[in-house]
Amino acid sequence: MSDQNPTNSADKARPAPTGDNWERAALERIALAAITEQRSARRWRIFFRFVFLAILAIAAWSAFDFTSDKVAKTARHTALVQLEGEIAANSDASADNVNAALDSAFEDDGTAAVILRCNSPGGSPVQAGIINREITRLRAKYPSKPLYVVVNDMCASGGYYAAAAADKIYVDKASIVGSIGVLMDGFGFTGLMEKLGVERRLHTSGANKGAFDPFSPETPIMDAHAQEMLDQIHQQFIDAVKQGRGKRLKETPEVFSGMFWTGQKSVELGLADGFGDADYVAREIVKQPDIVDYTQKESIGERVARKFGAAVGNASMHALVMGGKMQLK
């Protein structure tokens, strides 16, 4: 059997096969086509195997941390945990992530002290409260290992709620600190709907089930109930700050009003204890300049799974909304 392609120029010059020759030529063409298809399929199999091996290698690499921080854990060091961004469930600054990092930091025998580096505008009072209580628990469990909060740009609202449980708080003079308050915000579209001639049709079971619907007018009962909830959470926040800061706090009418201040003013008010960054605290306060970062980092596999889950969740929610199904919400 010839290895040449039957469609080359030499073949074109040949006369068309006759008799038994045409059967042989047809078989050759079929065989060559099969060989070509097998080669193509083999190339694709090799390609996908390489892709799979590359993904497997990346996943294996992400499962291990080859940084010098991990190697240094056995030596005496200052542990670092970062609280970065909005405090919310399923975020980098969630209570699950922060508390897991704090637990690891305190449990390590080489840890001399723990620094919680905060750069957060706040967020969920539930998540912030959980972090605050975990810091209090760990400080009692490991009394020889102090926990210091170091503020970068901002430690406000829920960020300060979490930080208030620390042994000491260090800030930059230009940091933003405070905002001890609670808010609930939203929009009301009733006036706009009237101008546009749009009618809101909301059917509920339960007198207050449709409360705070942005397309329905607010009532005095709704307003009073919202204020009661805000006042309760605000008092929880105030109690946590008083417990954490103790006599260092200089209470004034504005301290718990939701106002925020510079780091310089926060030291004067007793909301913070001094000035310094993480390196300064590790070097001058803890006397252990080697810093090991225990912050929980999301692996590639977790990142892919989270994005895939979010995509599936959005698609499911879209289907529910479009289907108009009754929900307990």
Backbone bond lengths (Angstrom), bond angles and torsions (degrees), N, CA, C in turn:
res aa  C-N    CA-C-N  psi(-1)  N-CA   C-N-CA  omega(-1)  CA-C   N-CA-C  phi
1 M - - - 1.474 - - 1.523 108.69 -
2 S 1.307 116.95 133.32 1.462 120.89 -177.50 1.514 110.46 -79.05
3 D 1.400 116.78 144.30 1.456 122.23 177.79 1.513 111.85 -85.90
4 Q 1.337 118.38 -5.61 1.451 120.27 -176.97 1.520 111.06 -78.80
5 N 1.309 114.96 149.84 1.461 120.45 177.38 1.521 109.41 -70.50
6 P 1.323 118.59 128.30 1.473 120.56 -175.69 1.509 113.21 -66.73
7 T 1.344 117.88 -9.20 1.468 119.22 -177.51 1.515 112.38 -98.00
8 N 1.399 119.14 11.05 1.451 119.34 -179.66 1.519 111.02 -73.08
9 S 1.345 115.62 177.10 1.466 120.67 -172.62 1.516 112.26 -65.97
10 A 1.372 116.49 -34.65 1.463 119.07 -179.95 1.514 111.03 -62.91
11 D 1.351 115.04 -41.02 1.466 119.31 179.75 1.511 111.14 -66.44
12 K 1.349 115.14 -35.53 1.455 117.41 -178.93 1.534 111.42 -64.78
13 A 1.364 113.78 -29.67 1.470 116.97 -178.28 1.517 112.41 -77.53
14 R 1.344 116.72 -18.59 1.465 119.96 -179.17 1.522 110.60 -73.53
15 P 1.283 115.24 151.40 1.477 117.78 175.32 1.518 110.69 -71.45
16 A 1.286 116.04 153.37 1.468 120.45 -179.87 1.499 110.35 -59.73
17 P 1.352 117.55 134.70 1.466 120.39 -178.74 1.520 111.34 -62.44
18 T 1.298 113.58 144.91 1.468 119.56 179.44 1.508 108.98 -126.12
19 G 1.284 116.66 161.65 1.458 121.35 177.36 1.506 111.14 63.26
20 D 1.367 113.65 -132.75 1.466 118.81 -178.80 1.529 112.50 -72.45
21 N 1.368 117.42 -18.19 1.461 120.28 -177.10 1.534 112.57 -63.64
22 W 1.313 117.47 -35.22 1.465 119.05 -177.77 1.526 111.73 -66.56
23 E 1.325 116.68 -31.30 1.463 118.88 176.96 1.524 110.83 -67.60
24 R 1.359 114.66 -41.66 1.458 119.36 178.91 1.525 110.75 -63.35
25 A 1.328 116.10 -43.01 1.471 120.06 179.76 1.524 111.25 -63.45
26 A 1.324 115.95 -39.92 1.465 119.23 179.45 1.523 111.30 -64.90
27 L 1.334 116.07 -40.98 1.459 120.13 178.21 1.527 111.44 -63.81
28 E 1.373 115.08 -38.96 1.459 118.90 178.07 1.523 111.58 -62.39
29 R 1.332 115.35 -43.87 1.470 118.98 179.32 1.525 111.49 -63.06
30 I 1.325 116.83 -41.58 1.469 120.63 179.38 1.531 110.56 -64.49
31 A 1.351 115.25 -41.85 1.464 119.21 -179.82 1.516 111.06 -65.47
32 L 1.342 116.93 -42.78 1.455 120.38 179.22 1.529 111.41 -64.02
33 A 1.320 117.09 -39.19 1.464 120.79 178.08 1.525 111.22 -64.42
34 A 1.331 116.38 -39.03 1.467 120.19 178.28 1.520 111.15 -65.81
35 I 1.359 115.28 -41.88 1.468 119.13 179.13 1.528 110.26 -62.90
36 T 1.348 116.56 -43.38 1.466 120.80 179.21 1.523 111.45 -61.34
37 E 1.329 115.83 -41.96 1.467 119.95 179.48 1.526 111.28 -65.80
38 Q 1.344 117.35 -38.66 1.458 120.97 178.69 1.525 111.31 -65.19
39 R 1.352 115.38 -41.09 1.454 118.84 178.42 1.533 111.35 -63.21
40 S 1.323 116.22 -41.98 1.465 120.34 178.81 1.524 111.28 -63.59
41 A 1.334 115.96 -43.63 1.470 119.33 179.66 1.518 110.77 -64.58
42 R 1.368 117.01 -37.75 1.451 120.60 179.42 1.524 111.15 -65.35
43 R 1.350 116.54 -39.62 1.464 120.13 178.51 1.528 111.04 -63.27
44 W 1.351 117.26 -41.68 1.462 120.28 179.25 1.524 111.31 -65.87
45 R 1.361 116.04 -38.48 1.464 118.37 178.25 1.521 111.02 -62.82
46 I 1.334 116.37 -41.80 1.465 120.46 178.29 1.524 110.56 -63.12
47 F 1.343 116.25 -41.70 1.473 120.48 -179.90 1.521 111.42 -61.08
48 F 1.333 115.94 -48.12 1.461 118.96 -177.91 1.528 111.79 -67.96
49 R 1.325 117.41 -30.62 1.457 119.81 176.20 1.531 110.55 -65.50
50 F 1.342 115.99 -41.77 1.458 119.55 177.39 1.523 111.00 -63.45
51 V 1.343 117.22 -41.03 1.462 120.67 178.33 1.521 110.38 -62.16
52 F 1.330 116.96 -44.32 1.465 120.91 -179.96 1.525 110.96 -62.49
53 L 1.348 116.46 -43.33 1.459 120.01 179.16 1.522 111.43 -64.38
54 A 1.349 116.60 -37.11 1.467 119.70 178.58 1.525 110.76 -64.88
55 I 1.341 116.65 -44.38 1.470 120.25 178.24 1.522 110.46 -62.91
56 L 1.327 116.66 -41.33 1.459 120.78 179.61 1.529 110.96 -63.49
57 A 1.349 116.44 -39.84 1.461 120.14 179.75 1.525 111.26 -66.21
58 I 1.365 116.27 -41.04 1.464 120.11 178.94 1.523 110.66 -64.53
59 A 1.341 115.87 -42.22 1.473 119.83 179.53 1.520 110.86 -63.68
60 A 1.350 116.21 -40.62 1.467 119.48 178.97 1.519 110.76 -65.79
61 W 1.336 116.36 -39.56 1.469 120.16 179.02 1.521 111.27 -63.67
62 S 1.360 115.92 -41.77 1.463 119.65 -178.11 1.521 111.83 -69.69
63 A 1.336 117.05 -22.42 1.471 120.04 -179.54 1.514 112.03 -74.10
64 F 1.332 116.36 -17.45 1.459 120.83 179.87 1.514 109.13 -118.57
65 D 1.302 115.16 143.46 1.457 121.47 177.10 1.514 107.74 -107.45
66 F 1.359 115.27 111.68 1.446 119.87 -175.88 1.519 111.99 -96.99
67 T 1.321 117.50 17.30 1.452 119.98 -178.80 1.518 110.68 -75.17
68 S 1.312 115.34 161.80 1.458 120.67 -179.87 1.515 111.80 -67.33
69 D 1.361 117.41 -22.02 1.465 120.14 179.72 1.521 111.08 -59.26
70 K 1.353 116.26 -43.15 1.449 119.43 -178.02 1.532 111.29 -66.29
71 V 1.313 115.89 -37.01 1.453 119.84 179.42 1.526 110.70 -66.94
72 A 1.337 115.26 -32.75 1.462 119.81 -173.99 1.524 113.36 -80.86
73 K 1.320 117.22 -4.30 1.457 119.17 -174.81 1.528 113.22 -59.53
74 T 1.312 117.13 -31.64 1.454 118.69 -175.84 1.528 111.85 -72.42
75 A 1.340 117.87 -21.83 1.463 121.32 -179.91 1.524 110.08 -86.58
76 R 1.313 116.05 166.14 1.460 121.59 178.16 1.522 108.35 -68.38
77 H 1.337 117.49 130.61 1.451 120.06 -173.83 1.527 110.72 -156.91
78 T 1.335 114.44 172.41 1.469 122.38 171.61 1.517 107.78 -102.27
79 A 1.319 116.38 125.64 1.464 120.95 -179.61 1.524 110.40 -84.14
80 L 1.318 115.56 143.56 1.468 121.65 179.61 1.516 109.95 -124.61
81 V 1.339 116.52 132.38 1.459 123.24 172.11 1.521 106.93 -128.52
82 Q 1.328 116.72 131.78 1.451 120.26 -177.16 1.528 111.10 -103.88
83 L 1.314 115.21 132.88 1.459 122.62 173.85 1.528 105.73 -113.08
84 E 1.321 115.75 97.90 1.462 121.45 -170.25 1.525 110.80 -120.25
85 G 1.331 116.54 127.93 1.460 121.06 174.54 1.516 113.71 87.97
86 E 1.309 114.91 -166.76 1.468 121.33 -177.34 1.518 110.54 -68.42
87 I 1.320 115.48 134.83 1.457 121.39 178.26 1.523 108.05 -84.55
88 A 1.319 115.87 110.75 1.466 120.60 -176.69 1.518 109.17 -156.70
89 A 1.311 116.13 155.54 1.460 120.38 175.34 1.528 108.96 -63.05
90 N 1.341 115.44 146.26 1.467 122.13 179.35 1.522 113.21 63.16
91 S 1.326 116.99 25.35 1.462 121.28 174.43 1.525 108.51 -119.91
92 D 1.340 116.36 170.37 1.469 119.69 177.63 1.521 111.04 -61.39
93 A 1.347 116.66 -28.78 1.459 121.24 -179.01 1.528 111.82 -99.44
94 S 1.313 117.15 28.96 1.471 119.87 177.38 1.522 109.76 -74.59
95 A 1.314 116.15 160.43 1.462 121.03 178.16 1.528 110.94 -62.07
96 D 1.320 117.10 -36.66 1.464 120.12 179.02 1.524 111.01 -59.97
97 N 1.329 116.85 -48.34 1.465 120.31 -177.73 1.528 112.04 -68.28
98 V 1.333 116.14 -47.97 1.462 119.96 -177.13 1.522 110.84 -65.02
99 N 1.320 117.14 -45.62 1.469 119.77 -177.89 1.531 112.05 -66.90
100 A 1.339 117.49 -37.20 1.462 119.96 177.23 1.524 110.49 -62.44
101 A 1.331 116.67 -40.52 1.462 120.55 178.40 1.533 110.96 -66.91
102 L 1.321 116.74 -42.27 1.461 120.49 178.33 1.536 111.12 -62.66
103 D 1.318 116.38 -42.31 1.466 120.00 178.93 1.525 110.75 -59.87
104 S 1.337 116.72 -45.53 1.465 120.55 -179.84 1.524 110.92 -63.45
105 A 1.322 115.78 -40.60 1.465 120.21 -178.75 1.527 111.47 -64.01
106 F 1.318 116.54 -45.75 1.466 119.93 -178.80 1.526 111.58 -70.13
107 E 1.319 117.76 -34.42 1.461 120.88 -176.14 1.525 112.72 -72.03
108 D 1.331 117.65 -23.96 1.457 120.39 -177.88 1.527 110.53 -68.14
109 D 1.331 116.17 128.40 1.467 120.92 -177.97 1.524 112.28 -64.70
110 G 1.326 117.89 -24.75 1.448 120.79 -178.53 1.512 114.65 -82.71
111 T 1.327 117.48 -6.33 1.460 121.14 -177.62 1.520 111.28 -75.57
112 A 1.339 116.21 122.48 1.463 121.10 176.37 1.519 110.87 -89.41
113 A 1.333 117.43 -35.32 1.461 123.28 178.44 1.518 107.37 -161.76
114 V 1.318 115.42 164.07 1.464 121.23 -178.20 1.519 109.35 -119.30
115 I 1.333 115.27 133.62 1.462 121.25 173.56 1.522 108.63 -109.56
116 L 1.328 116.72 124.98 1.459 122.10 171.77 1.523 106.73 -101.02
117 R 1.321 116.17 104.92 1.463 120.16 -178.72 1.521 109.12 -88.24
118 C 1.325 115.54 115.24 1.466 121.92 -171.86 1.522 111.23 -106.84
119 N 1.313 114.92 130.10 1.459 121.94 171.22 1.527 106.71 -143.69
120 S 1.327 115.73 78.30 1.462 120.77 -171.09 1.526 111.24 -143.20
121 P 1.343 116.83 137.92 1.463 120.70 175.34 1.519 112.83 -84.42
122 G 1.352 116.16 -3.99 1.463 119.16 -178.83 1.514 111.00 118.28
123 G 1.316 115.80 -154.54 1.459 120.37 -178.56 1.516 110.81 149.55
124 S 1.303 115.77 -135.86 1.463 122.15 -175.08 1.532 111.62 -68.46
125 P 1.337 117.72 125.30 1.468 119.03 175.83 1.522 112.25 -66.55
126 V 1.324 116.95 -26.63 1.472 119.89 177.81 1.518 109.98 -67.92
127 Q 1.338 116.81 -50.71 1.459 121.03 -179.56 1.533 111.17 -62.53
128 A 1.339 116.38 -42.27 1.463 120.50 179.55 1.525 110.74 -64.24
129 G 1.323 117.17 -40.12 1.459 120.92 178.81 1.518 112.36 -64.72
130 I 1.331 116.49 -37.77 1.467 120.48 178.46 1.530 110.42 -64.50
131 I 1.330 116.83 -42.04 1.464 120.38 178.20 1.526 110.38 -64.66
132 N 1.338 116.59 -42.80 1.461 121.17 178.96 1.524 111.29 -57.88
133 R 1.312 116.29 -46.20 1.468 120.03 -178.43 1.533 111.81 -68.67
134 E 1.340 117.01 -34.16 1.461 119.29 178.77 1.529 111.08 -68.97
135 I 1.327 116.36 -38.06 1.467 119.49 175.93 1.534 110.13 -61.79
136 T 1.316 116.58 -43.66 1.470 120.79 178.20 1.523 111.30 -60.33
137 R 1.330 116.07 -42.65 1.474 120.35 179.75 1.524 111.39 -64.74
138 L 1.331 116.89 -45.04 1.460 120.58 -177.85 1.524 111.84 -67.25
139 R 1.316 116.88 -36.72 1.471 119.93 177.22 1.527 110.98 -62.94
140 A 1.335 116.82 -37.40 1.472 120.10 178.43 1.528 111.18 -73.00
141 K 1.330 116.71 -34.94 1.461 120.83 -178.35 1.529 111.64 -74.77
142 Y 1.333 116.91 -34.13 1.472 121.75 -178.81 1.537 108.82 -122.47
143 P 1.313 118.27 72.23 1.475 120.83 -174.78 1.526 113.78 -64.56
144 S 1.321 118.13 -20.49 1.468 120.67 -179.41 1.522 112.70 -86.03
145 K 1.336 116.81 -4.73 1.464 120.50 -178.99 1.532 108.87 -115.73
146 P 1.312 118.23 97.60 1.472 119.94 -179.50 1.521 112.02 -70.54
147 L 1.327 115.31 155.06 1.461 121.20 175.68 1.523 108.50 -117.86
148 Y 1.316 116.15 122.84 1.453 122.36 179.20 1.525 109.00 -113.32
149 V 1.315 116.10 136.11 1.464 121.31 172.15 1.523 108.25 -95.21
150 V 1.318 116.14 132.20 1.460 122.26 174.52 1.526 107.39 -117.18
151 V 1.317 116.44 122.08 1.469 121.77 -176.41 1.528 109.63 -95.21
152 N 1.321 115.71 129.95 1.459 120.24 173.33 1.528 108.96 -87.90
153 D 1.306 117.78 -109.73 1.463 120.82 -178.63 1.524 112.31 -75.21
154 M 1.345 116.02 -39.76 1.464 118.42 -170.32 1.518 111.51 -151.54
155 C 1.312 115.05 139.47 1.462 122.08 170.18 1.522 105.79 -142.71
156 A 1.324 115.53 83.85 1.462 120.95 -170.87 1.518 111.07 -124.95
157 S 1.316 115.01 156.45 1.462 122.92 175.38 1.529 110.59 51.57
158 G 1.356 118.09 -118.26 1.457 120.41 -178.83 1.514 113.17 -61.16
159 G 1.334 116.94 -29.75 1.457 119.98 175.68 1.515 111.54 -61.79
160 Y 1.342 115.91 -42.91 1.466 119.16 178.45 1.529 110.94 -73.74
161 Y 1.329 117.55 -31.38 1.469 121.67 174.79 1.531 109.30 -54.46
162 A 1.332 116.51 -48.21 1.458 120.34 179.69 1.529 111.36 -67.98
163 A 1.337 116.78 -41.12 1.464 121.76 -173.89 1.522 113.42 -71.65
164 A 1.321 117.80 -23.66 1.460 120.98 -173.44 1.520 113.19 -61.99
165 A 1.336 117.67 -18.40 1.465 120.48 -178.29 1.522 112.92 -83.52
166 A 1.316 118.55 -2.65 1.466 122.03 -175.80 1.523 111.72 -72.51
167 D 1.339 115.33 161.46 1.462 119.85 173.95 1.522 110.59 -63.64
168 K 1.344 115.94 -47.40 1.453 121.01 177.52 1.523 109.51 -145.96
169 I 1.333 115.14 155.31 1.457 121.82 179.42 1.526 108.52 -121.93
170 Y 1.328 115.82 125.63 1.463 121.59 178.00 1.526 109.18 -113.63
171 V 1.317 116.55 139.31 1.459 121.86 -174.64 1.524 110.03 -132.35
172 D 1.312 115.78 168.08 1.462 122.08 165.21 1.527 106.79 -91.38
173 K 1.303 117.27 153.09 1.463 119.58 -178.52 1.522 112.69 -59.60
174 A 1.334 116.15 -26.50 1.467 120.23 -178.04 1.531 113.16 -100.36
175 S 1.332 118.00 4.26 1.465 120.17 177.59 1.520 110.84 -63.43
176 I 1.326 116.62 156.13 1.467 122.27 174.56 1.526 107.87 -102.19
177 V 1.339 116.46 122.49 1.465 122.07 -173.77 1.523 109.53 -133.72
178 G 1.335 116.05 144.24 1.467 119.92 173.33 1.514 112.91 118.09
179 S 1.337 115.46 -127.22 1.467 123.20 -176.55 1.527 110.55 57.24
180 I 1.327 115.56 52.82 1.462 121.36 -179.53 1.528 107.86 -82.53
181 G 1.302 114.85 87.39 1.459 120.91 -177.90 1.510 110.06 -166.53
182 V 1.325 116.86 175.37 1.457 122.72 -177.90 1.524 108.29 -134.01
183 L 1.317 116.10 144.28 1.467 118.60 177.84 1.514 110.40 -137.25
184 M 1.317 114.70 157.07 1.461 123.71 172.11 1.521 105.80 -135.68
185 D 1.307 117.05 116.58 1.460 119.04 -175.84 1.529 111.09 -120.89
186 G 1.304 115.10 166.04 1.457 121.81 -179.74 1.516 109.69 178.69
187 F 1.320 116.58 -168.46 1.458 122.34 -179.46 1.523 109.62 -132.60
188 G 1.322 114.82 154.11 1.460 121.08 174.54 1.522 109.27 -124.19
189 F 1.317 117.10 130.44 1.458 121.17 -174.44 1.525 113.35 -115.42
190 T 1.323 116.27 14.01 1.464 118.23 -173.22 1.525 112.07 -62.76
191 G 1.328 118.66 -44.17 1.463 120.72 179.63 1.507 112.29 -63.56
192 L 1.320 116.98 -41.86 1.463 120.62 178.86 1.514 111.32 -64.67
193 M 1.324 116.88 -38.68 1.464 120.72 -179.85 1.522 110.90 -64.42
194 E 1.331 116.27 -38.29 1.475 119.31 178.22 1.523 111.28 -63.88
195 K 1.334 115.99 -40.53 1.468 119.25 179.80 1.526 111.75 -66.84
196 L 1.340 115.76 -33.66 1.459 119.73 -178.57 1.522 112.28 -87.04
197 G 1.319 116.69 -7.85 1.461 119.88 -178.50 1.515 113.21 74.54
198 V 1.347 116.53 30.08 1.455 121.22 179.93 1.524 109.43 -98.32
199 E 1.317 116.44 132.61 1.461 121.79 -179.70 1.527 110.06 -105.87
200 R 1.326 116.24 130.81 1.459 121.78 178.08 1.518 109.42 -89.45
201 R 1.334 116.94 126.56 1.455 121.86 178.52 1.526 108.21 -117.41
202 L 1.318 115.93 104.50 1.457 122.11 -177.70 1.516 109.06 -125.35
203 H 1.322 117.13 121.34 1.458 122.64 179.55 1.522 108.66 -113.80
204 T 1.324 116.70 126.68 1.463 120.85 -177.41 1.517 110.38 -133.00
205 S 1.316 115.53 161.41 1.452 122.93 170.47 1.516 106.42 -118.93
206 G 1.303 117.10 108.53 1.457 122.59 -172.30 1.514 108.78 121.51
207 A 1.319 116.23 129.98 1.467 120.37 -171.35 1.522 112.91 -60.39
208 N 1.333 117.09 -32.55 1.468 120.38 -175.16 1.520 113.37 -111.86
209 K 1.329 117.42 13.43 1.456 119.77 -176.16 1.531 111.83 -64.47
210 G 1.315 117.47 -32.10 1.454 120.61 -179.31 1.521 113.57 -92.47
211 A 1.337 117.12 14.43 1.463 120.49 -178.54 1.519 110.65 -61.72
212 F 1.323 115.51 142.80 1.466 124.16 178.00 1.530 113.18 67.63
213 D 1.322 116.75 16.62 1.456 119.46 171.97 1.531 108.50 -66.92
214 P 1.347 119.34 124.81 1.466 120.51 -174.83 1.516 114.32 -66.71
215 F 1.330 117.76 -13.67 1.457 121.02 -178.91 1.520 112.63 -100.34
216 S 1.343 115.81 6.49 1.454 121.11 177.89 1.522 108.82 -121.39
217 P 1.325 118.56 149.18 1.466 120.23 -178.93 1.525 111.88 -67.38
218 E 1.327 115.90 144.98 1.462 120.84 178.32 1.527 109.48 -77.96
219 T 1.334 115.45 146.56 1.459 120.68 -178.75 1.530 109.47 -115.05
220 P 1.327 118.42 159.83 1.472 120.40 176.79 1.521 113.24 -58.07
221 I 1.330 117.02 -34.69 1.468 120.27 179.15 1.531 110.12 -64.99
222 M 1.324 116.75 -43.80 1.462 120.62 178.52 1.518 111.03 -62.92
223 D 1.315 117.29 -44.19 1.458 122.31 -178.95 1.532 110.86 -61.83
224 A 1.331 116.80 -43.86 1.461 121.19 -179.49 1.530 111.20 -66.36
225 H 1.332 115.97 -39.55 1.469 119.64 -179.41 1.537 110.75 -66.82
226 A 1.312 116.67 -41.82 1.464 120.47 178.52 1.526 110.48 -62.67
227 Q 1.319 116.31 -42.36 1.463 119.83 -179.00 1.526 110.93 -65.50
228 E 1.328 116.83 -36.64 1.465 120.33 178.60 1.535 110.70 -63.49
229 M 1.329 117.03 -43.39 1.463 120.29 178.38 1.523 111.37 -64.21
230 L 1.327 116.65 -43.10 1.462 120.36 179.80 1.525 111.10 -62.87
231 D 1.316 116.62 -41.30 1.469 120.40 179.85 1.527 111.56 -64.04
232 Q 1.337 116.77 -38.88 1.466 120.05 179.25 1.530 111.23 -64.48
233 I 1.336 116.36 -46.58 1.469 120.17 -179.74 1.527 110.33 -66.37
234 H 1.335 116.25 -37.71 1.464 120.29 178.20 1.523 110.53 -61.72
235 Q 1.316 117.28 -41.22 1.459 120.64 179.70 1.526 110.92 -66.40
236 Q 1.331 117.18 -36.30 1.464 120.82 175.68 1.528 109.95 -61.61
237 F 1.326 116.43 -42.44 1.459 122.72 177.80 1.532 109.98 -61.74
238 I 1.319 116.65 -47.63 1.471 121.30 -179.69 1.523 111.02 -60.59
239 D 1.329 116.89 -44.68 1.468 120.69 179.77 1.526 111.28 -60.86
240 A 1.347 116.98 -39.89 1.465 120.53 179.91 1.529 110.93 -65.71
241 V 1.331 116.49 -39.53 1.467 120.26 179.13 1.525 110.58 -67.50
242 K 1.319 117.31 -44.46 1.465 120.41 179.49 1.520 111.22 -62.73
243 Q 1.322 116.62 -41.08 1.462 120.00 179.96 1.523 110.69 -66.39
244 G 1.324 116.94 -41.22 1.453 120.01 -177.75 1.521 113.81 -73.74
245 R 1.321 117.12 -41.23 1.465 120.49 -175.33 1.521 113.01 -88.76
246 G 1.320 117.21 -27.92 1.458 120.44 177.12 1.518 112.98 60.04
247 K 1.328 116.06 -136.81 1.467 121.59 -175.94 1.530 112.52 -73.19
248 R 1.318 117.51 -11.43 1.464 119.50 178.61 1.525 111.58 -69.07
249 L 1.326 116.23 -24.33 1.460 120.97 -176.64 1.523 110.86 -77.13
250 K 1.309 116.33 127.03 1.463 122.10 176.39 1.516 108.45 -99.01
251 E 1.327 114.59 96.09 1.461 119.63 -174.84 1.522 111.31 -72.19
252 T 1.320 114.55 128.14 1.462 122.48 174.00 1.521 106.96 -131.33
253 P 1.320 117.92 165.74 1.472 119.49 179.23 1.527 113.51 -56.65
254 E 1.342 117.89 -23.27 1.455 119.97 -175.12 1.526 113.99 -95.01
255 V 1.327 117.65 -15.30 1.464 120.15 -173.53 1.522 112.14 -57.55
256 F 1.344 116.70 -41.94 1.466 120.70 -177.58 1.532 111.96 -103.29
257 S 1.315 117.06 22.06 1.468 120.53 -176.75 1.523 113.81 -89.53
258 G 1.341 117.38 -2.97 1.455 120.62 -174.84 1.520 112.72 94.54
259 M 1.329 117.55 -1.45 1.456 121.70 177.98 1.529 109.73 -72.29
260 F 1.326 115.97 152.36 1.459 120.99 176.82 1.526 109.51 -125.39
261 W 1.341 115.81 158.18 1.461 121.23 -173.52 1.525 110.64 -137.11
262 T 1.324 115.14 171.15 1.456 120.68 172.01 1.521 109.26 -72.72
263 G 1.323 115.31 164.02 1.454 118.66 177.12 1.509 112.22 -59.77
264 Q 1.315 116.49 -36.89 1.462 120.57 179.44 1.522 111.11 -60.72
265 K 1.341 116.75 -45.61 1.460 120.63 179.76 1.524 110.82 -70.14
266 S 1.315 116.81 -33.60 1.470 119.73 -178.31 1.527 111.17 -64.17
267 V 1.319 117.30 -32.77 1.474 120.01 176.12 1.523 109.80 -67.22
268 E 1.331 117.16 -40.66 1.462 121.08 178.35 1.525 111.60 -63.14
269 L 1.341 116.28 -34.88 1.468 120.25 -178.80 1.521 113.07 -83.93
270 G 1.326 117.61 -6.43 1.457 120.16 -178.96 1.512 113.42 83.35
271 L 1.337 116.88 10.30 1.466 120.21 175.47 1.525 111.02 -77.94
272 A 1.311 117.31 -21.12 1.461 123.41 178.00 1.529 108.24 -138.31
273 D 1.342 115.21 167.82 1.467 119.79 -172.60 1.517 114.65 -110.14
274 G 1.314 117.43 -23.14 1.456 118.89 -177.41 1.513 111.38 -178.39
275 F 1.340 115.21 -172.95 1.462 121.36 -176.27 1.521 109.97 -113.36
276 G 1.322 115.15 142.18 1.457 119.44 177.83 1.513 112.19 157.14
277 D 1.345 115.91 152.05 1.456 120.82 175.26 1.525 109.72 -97.88
278 A 1.332 116.24 -174.49 1.466 119.73 -175.59 1.525 111.78 -63.89
279 D 1.322 117.12 -41.20 1.460 119.82 179.70 1.531 111.21 -62.74
280 Y 1.329 116.27 -40.78 1.464 120.10 179.40 1.527 110.90 -63.15
281 V 1.334 115.85 -46.00 1.465 119.24 -178.19 1.522 110.79 -63.63
282 A 1.344 116.50 -43.62 1.467 119.72 179.82 1.526 111.20 -63.56
283 R 1.332 115.91 -40.43 1.465 120.04 -175.15 1.522 112.96 -79.09
284 E 1.335 116.85 -46.46 1.465 121.01 -171.62 1.523 114.08 -96.36
285 I 1.315 118.06 -32.02 1.468 120.63 -176.74 1.524 110.60 -94.37
286 V 1.331 116.49 -52.21 1.467 120.43 -177.85 1.527 110.90 -79.91
287 K 1.339 116.93 -28.31 1.470 122.74 -176.63 1.529 111.31 68.90
288 Q 1.334 116.55 25.65 1.457 122.67 175.52 1.527 107.33 -133.06
289 P 1.338 118.64 89.31 1.467 121.10 -173.30 1.523 114.85 -69.33
290 D 1.347 118.07 -18.61 1.464 120.39 178.83 1.530 109.61 -75.16
291 I 1.328 115.69 119.63 1.459 121.56 -176.32 1.527 109.69 -108.54
292 V 1.328 115.72 130.95 1.465 122.08 176.33 1.528 108.47 -115.54
293 D 1.328 116.00 126.11 1.467 121.68 -176.98 1.527 110.12 -88.41
294 Y 1.323 116.80 118.28 1.466 122.53 178.54 1.524 112.67 -101.38
295 T 1.320 117.97 6.08 1.459 121.53 -176.44 1.517 110.53 -56.87
296 Q 1.323 116.47 135.30 1.460 121.69 178.43 1.523 109.13 -69.92
297 K 1.342 115.94 122.85 1.465 121.02 -179.92 1.520 109.15 -111.11
298 E 1.313 115.87 134.71 1.453 121.59 -178.63 1.524 109.92 -74.98
299 S 1.329 116.82 127.73 1.459 120.73 179.29 1.526 110.45 -77.26
300 I 1.330 115.69 167.74 1.469 119.91 179.44 1.516 110.57 -62.04
301 G 1.353 115.81 -42.42 1.460 118.87 179.62 1.517 112.09 -61.64
302 E 1.331 116.73 -41.98 1.461 120.29 178.94 1.518 111.03 -66.09
303 R 1.347 116.62 -38.09 1.456 120.12 179.73 1.527 110.98 -64.56
304 V 1.352 116.29 -43.78 1.461 120.79 178.91 1.523 110.32 -64.08
305 A 1.349 116.24 -44.09 1.467 120.21 -179.72 1.525 111.44 -62.97
306 R 1.347 115.85 -39.85 1.468 118.91 -179.65 1.528 110.84 -65.71
307 K 1.329 116.39 -43.31 1.464 119.35 -179.66 1.521 110.97 -66.57
308 F 1.348 116.27 -39.07 1.454 119.59 178.02 1.523 110.33 -64.91
309 G 1.345 115.94 -43.01 1.460 119.78 178.77 1.517 112.09 -62.77
310 A 1.346 115.94 -39.37 1.462 119.49 178.48 1.518 110.85 -64.60
311 A 1.341 116.63 -39.43 1.467 120.15 179.96 1.521 110.66 -65.22
312 V 1.338 116.02 -43.45 1.470 119.81 178.63 1.523 110.72 -65.11
313 G 1.359 116.51 -41.78 1.462 120.33 179.18 1.519 112.41 -62.65
314 N 1.338 117.07 -41.68 1.462 120.26 178.52 1.512 110.73 -64.29
315 A 1.328 116.47 -40.66 1.462 119.69 179.42 1.528 110.88 -64.67
316 S 1.350 115.88 -41.78 1.469 119.33 179.09 1.525 111.47 -64.68
317 M 1.354 116.69 -42.75 1.455 120.22 178.78 1.517 111.05 -62.52
318 H 1.337 116.28 -39.79 1.463 119.67 178.70 1.525 110.28 -61.99
319 A 1.345 115.57 -41.56 1.458 118.90 179.70 1.525 111.77 -64.34
320 L 1.349 116.53 -39.02 1.463 120.08 179.37 1.526 111.44 -65.73
321 V 1.345 115.36 -43.42 1.453 119.51 -178.78 1.529 110.88 -64.31
322 M 1.320 114.97 -44.60 1.460 119.12 -178.70 1.520 111.11 -67.33
323 G 1.356 115.96 -30.80 1.445 118.68 179.87 1.511 114.28 -78.60
324 G 1.341 117.50 -15.30 1.457 121.54 177.71 1.512 113.55 63.71
325 K 1.329 117.32 38.96 1.459 120.38 -177.56 1.523 110.63 -80.69
326 M 1.326 116.14 149.05 1.458 122.75 174.84 1.519 110.19 -68.77
327 Q 1.331 117.23 134.15 1.450 121.04 -176.48 1.517 111.23 -134.30
328 L 1.323 115.44 149.81 1.472 121.55 165.90 1.504 106.16 -93.09
329 K 1.311 118.90 111.31 1.463 122.28 -168.14 1.501 110.93 -125.20
